[in-house]
Amino acid sequence: MLLSSCFFLKVIAPFVQFVNIWCNWCDLRICGAIGVGGKLVIGVDDKTKIIVGIDDAIRDRIYDEFPNSLYDATSPSLLAEIYEKRFNDVSVIIIEIPYSIKKPVFIKSEGMPNGIYLRAGSNTRKAAQEYVEDLLRENKRINYDEEHVLADTDILASVNLKRVFKRIDKDVLVSEKIIIRSSANSEKYYPTVAGALLFCEKPSLYIHEAVVRCTRFLGIDGRDIIQTEEIEGPLEQQIETSFQLIKSWLMREYKLFGAKLQGKMIIPEVALREAIINALIHRKYWVPVKITLYDDRLEIFNPGNFPGLLDLKHLGDGTTYLRNPHLARIARRFGIIEKLGTGIRLILESCKKAGIRRPEFIEGADSVKVIFYFMPAEDLYSSDEDKLLALFNLKREIQLREVEKYLNVSRNTATRKLNQLIKKGKVRREGKGPSVKYVIL
């Protein structure tokens, strides 16, 4: 589910708490602190997710009382559009809130910042101070990457500056948003966030959580850690170090070519690099970027939701909104970014060409998670045998539980299908008991 800022549980509660029908949070972002708009569906059982409909009493109260209550309870005041949708013999009510230009939206009775809430999964929590500051900055059309860092300009390494700028003086660096003049002292200059991230040897000393945390787990549930690394340094170094580390974790099927062992990555290199670049260039800084490897997937957690009015259904269409425009502009000079608006399309196209499942982009409470699954794309193959052979070509050796999950079949059915491949001489069984694995010939 894609859930975002919301405080409607407080506002809507008086209208539905006297019945056992609650609000089902749709896969649409709900309006609140972020103010991006969204929809709320009433008439779905909260536990079973079954559409149970609404009765006339609830319908009348929502139409008559909810719009005014919402308008009076919020600031800036919100206007709701209410309509119904019928499913067979029952109807649900949909409350739709339009995009809010002014933000944050908060509950008047609690004031600001106490009345600003975030919706994360099934939980509602108050917005942190850093998050509120981001929203206020956005209202003033100020980008985070052009704000100053409390440090002297000598934290910027001259060797890095010379790689990008032919002439290094204060006027050039000010115009490029690398440093900024103090408002209190015209002779004093500070590095900007963009300047520190790109040209400081250790920006995490001055910018909260300017690191990448890479963790490798055993299994698929995230309980047992195999290895964890925290990547620091200038942005370019963070990108390259993170990429090389995760690439080494994703290598499989090592073979000897001449005097060197060469492996094959589970996902395309270009897709991994673009996903890491996107995460670091377009992120916020309330928590680290987190890259997590499981046996069946790779997850890249990016603090900050998609900036602008980006539609998840049309990712990769070339639309670009920049949260950190100065960071992105200078990153192009470094050669980190080639063309704006092509990253997600390149990720999707390379994964499709490699024959693996389409990556999943999940927008949460002020965050985006990209998930790469280590499974072939099912729609490319017509039979279970073709699907299994594609899985073997991707991973070479697999276990029975992976076949069960991949084909969505029982253990007996998975065993039967593997035995058919063994009889045809395409696969062999190795080991005994729980450690049995199947290897393509």
N, C-alpha and C positions, 0 to 999 in steps of 0.2 A: 504494500500500500504506500502511496505517496502522500505523506501527511506533513502539514506545515503549521504555522502559527495559528492558534485558535483559542478562544475563550467561550465558545458557544455552549459548552457544557453548563456554564454558570447561567447563561442567558436563557437557554432553551429549557432547562430543568423544570421550571414551574409548570410547563405545559404538558410534560410527558411523565412526570415522576409518579403520577397516580395510576398508571397502567403498566403492564409488563412489556410494553413495546418501547424500545429505546432507539437511539440514533445509530444508524450504520454509517461509519466514515468511509466515503467513497474513495476510489483511486483518483481523486482530484484534490488539489491543494485548497485547504479551507482558509477563508479570509481571517485575518487577525493582525498580529503585529507587523508581519511582512506586507500585508495589504494587497496580495496578488489576486484575491477573489477565489471563488470555489463554490462547491455545492454540498449541502447537507441533506441526507435522505432520511425520512421518518416513515416507519412502517415495516422495519426489518427486525426480527428477533436478534438481540445482541449476542446470544450464546450460539444459536444454531445457524444464524445467517439466513434463515428462511423468511421469505416475504410473507408477512401476516396481514398487511394492510392496516388501515386506520378506520376508526369509527367516526360517526357524524359529530360527536361531541368534541373530539380532538380536532377534527377538521375545522369546525366553526371557531374554536378558540384560537387556533393558529392563524387563520385568516383575519380574525377580528382584532386580536390582541398582540400577536407577535411583532408585526412591523413597527408599531409605535413603541413597544417595549425595547426593541433593539435600537431604534433611533435615539430614544431617551437615555439608554444605558451606555452608549459608546461615544467616544470622542477620538477623531472626527466622527460625526454621526453617520451610521451606515443605513443604507436603504436596501431592502430585500425584495427580490422578485420571487413570488410563491406560485407554484403550479403543480399539477398532478400528472402521474404517469401510471397507466393501467397495465397490470400483468395478469392475464387470464381474468379471474373474477375479483381480483383485489386491486386496490390502488395504493400508491405511496405518494407522500407529499415531498416535493423537492424545494428546498429553500436555497436560492442562488444569490450570491453576493458578488457584485461587480468589482473590478480592480479599483483599488484606492490610491489616488495620487498622493495624498497626504498620509504619512506614516511616521511613527507607529500608531496603530489603533489600540486604544486601551479602554478599560472599564472606568467610567466616570467616578463611581462611588469609591474606587480604590486609588484613583489618581495615577500619575506617572512618576516613577517607573513601576510601582507595585502592581498596577492593573494590566501589565503587558504579559501575555502568556504565550508559551510555545507548546505545540502539540507534537509529541515524539512517540510514534507507535500508538499504544493504548494509554499513554500517560500524558498528563497536562502538567507543565511546570512553569514557574515564573522565569521570565527572560533575564539573563545575566546582564550586568552593567555594560560589559564589552559589546554585547549584542545590541543593546539600546543605543549605545554610541554610534554603532554602524548605521542604524536606521536614521538617526538624527543627521549624521554626516551625509547620508544619501539625500535627505530632504534639502540640504543646502547645496547639493550638486558638487560636493567635495569628494574626491577619491582618496581612499585610505593610503594608496601608495605615494601620494604627494604630500602627506603630512610629515612633520619633522620628527627626528629621533633625537633624544636627549644625549648627545655625544658630540665630540669635536669632529670636524671634517677630516682630521688626519686618520680616522679609522678606515677611510677609503684608500685602498691600496693603489698607488700610482701606476704600478705595472698593469693592473687590470683596466684602469682608466685609459691608458695609452693604447690598449688594444682596440678601443672603440672610438675615441676622439682624437683627431689630428692635433688640435690645439686645446690644452688644458688651462683654463683660467676660470675665475669665478663667474664671469658673465655667461660663458658657454655652459657651465655646469648648472647655473640657475635657470637658464632658458630650457635646458634639457630635463629639468626637475630632478637633478641628482643632489643638489643642495638647495637650501632655502634661507632667505635672509630673516633674521630674528625680528619680530614685530616690536620688541622692546629696545633693541640696540642695532642700529643700521650697520654697524661694523662687525656684528656677530653673525656667523652662518652656522647652520646645522645640516647634517645629512638628511635627506628624505628617506622614507621607508624603501622606495625603489632603489635609491642609491646604496643604502646599507645592504639590502638583499643581494644586489648584483656585484658590489665592489668591496664589501667588507669581508675580511678573512673568516670571521665568526659572527654572523649577524644575530645568532640566537642570544648573544650577550645583551643585545639592545632591543630586539623584537621578540615578543612573547611567542613561544612555540614555533619558531622558524626552523623546524627540523622535520625529518622524515623518519618514521618508526617502521622498520621492516621486521616482521615476525613470521616464522615458519612453524606450523603446527603438525603434529602427528595425527592422522585421521581427518575427520571432517567436522568435528564438533568444537574444536578450539580449546581442548582441555590440557593437552600435553604439549609444551613448547619444546621444539628442537633447537631453535636458534633465534635470537633477536638482536637487531643492530639499530642504533640511532645514528642517522646520517646528518652531519652538520656541514658548514662551509658555505661559500657563495652559492647562489642559486644554480649556476651552471654546474658546479661540482656536485651539488646535491642530486641533480638530475642524472648525471653520468654515473656517479657512484651507486645510486639506487638502481639504475637500469642494469649495470653490470652484476650487482649482487643478485637481483631477482632473476636475471637471465641465467646465472649459474645454478640457481635453484630449480629452474624450469627445464634444464637440459636432460634429455633422455636418450636411450639407444646409442651409447657411445660405440664408435667403430674406429678401427685403425686405418688411417689414410697416410701411407708412407711411414714417417716416424712420429706422426701426431694422432692423438685421439680427437675425433670430432663428434659432436652430439647434435641432436635435433631438438628444437624447442617445441613445447606443447602448443604454444600460441605464437603467432607471427611476431617477429622482433619489432617490426614497424608499429604494430598495434600496441605492444607493451610500451615502447618509447613515447608514442603519442599520448597514451593514457597518463603516463607519469608527468609529461610536460604540461598537459592540461591541468592536472591536479595542482602542480606547483605554481603555475602562472596565474590561475584564476581562483586561488584559494583565499579564505579568510584565515585569521591567526588566533582563534580562540582555543584550538587544540591542534596537535600535529597532524600532518598528512600520515595516514596509516596504510601500509601495504601488507596484506596478510595472505599467506599461502597455505592452502589446505590440500589434502590428497586429490580432491575433485574440482577445485576451483581456485582462482586468484581474485582477491577483492582489493580494490583501491578506494580508500575513503578520503574524500575531499571536503574539508570544512567550507561551508558556504553553499547555498543552493544555486541553481542556474541563475545568473543575473539576467535581468530583463524579462520579457514575456516570451520565453522559449518554451515551445510545445514539445513535450517528450515524444509525442507521436510523429513528429517531423524532425527528429534529430538527424543531423548529417545533410540538411538541405542547404548548408552554406551560411545560415543565419549566425551572426556573431554579436554578442554583447560582452563588453569588457568590464570586469570588476576593477582590474588594475591596469588601466590603459598605458600608463607610462612604463610600467614593468614589461608589458607585452611589446611596446615599441622598441625599447632598448634590447630586449631579448632577441628581436629580429636582427639587430646589428651583430649580436654575438653568433648568429646562425642557429640559435636554439629553435626559433620558429621560422618556417619558410613562408607560408601563406596563411593569413587569418581565415578562419571559417572552414578549413579543410581537415582538421584533426579528427573529428568524430567520423566524418565520411570515410577517411582513410582507415580508421579502426574497423568500421563495419565491413568495408569492402575487402580488406585483407583477411579478416576472419571468414568471410563467405568464400573467398578464393581458397583458403586453407581447408575448407570443408568442416569447420567446427561450428558449434552453436553460436548464434548471434549473441554478442555480449548484452548484458542487461544493465540499464541505467536506472537507478532507483533514487528518487529525490525524497529526502526525509526532512526532519526539522532543522533547517538551515545546514544541509549537507547533501552531497551527492556521492553515491557509491556505484562504482563500475565493477561488474562481476564477469570474469572470463571463466566459462565452464570448459572442462577438459573432456568434452564429449563431441562426437560428430553431429552435424546438423541432420536431424531425422528426416526432414523433408527432401533431402537429396537422394534418398534410397527407397526403393520400392518394396523390399522384402527384409525380414528380420536377419536373414543370412548376410545380405549386403550391409546392413547396419552393423552387424557384429564384426565383419571383416574390416569395415571402416574404423571401428573402435580399436581393433587389433593393430591396424596400420598406424593409428595415432599413438597408442600406448605400448604396443608389442606384446606385453603380458598383462593379463587382467585377472581379477578374482571373481568368484561366483556372485558375490553381493553387488558388484559393479554391473554385471549383466542384468540382474534382477531390477536394479534401479533404472538402468538405461532403457530397457525394453518394457519396464513396468509390468513384469510378469512374476509369477510365483517362483519359489526356489526350484521346484520340480520341473517347471517349464523351462527355466533357464538352463538347468542341467541337461535336459533333453536336447535343447538346441545346440549346446556346446558339444554334446556327444555326436550329433549329426556332422558337425565340422570335423571332429576327430576321425570318424569313419571315412570321410572324404579325403583325409590326409592333409587338411589345411591347418589343423591345430593339434597340439599335443598337450597332455596333462602332466604336470610335474608336482611332486610332493604328495603328502598324505594328510588327512584330517583337515583342521582349520587352515593350515598353511598351503593348501592346494592352490595352484595357480595354472592358468592356461596361457600357452605361448604360441604365437603364429609361426608356421614353418616357412 
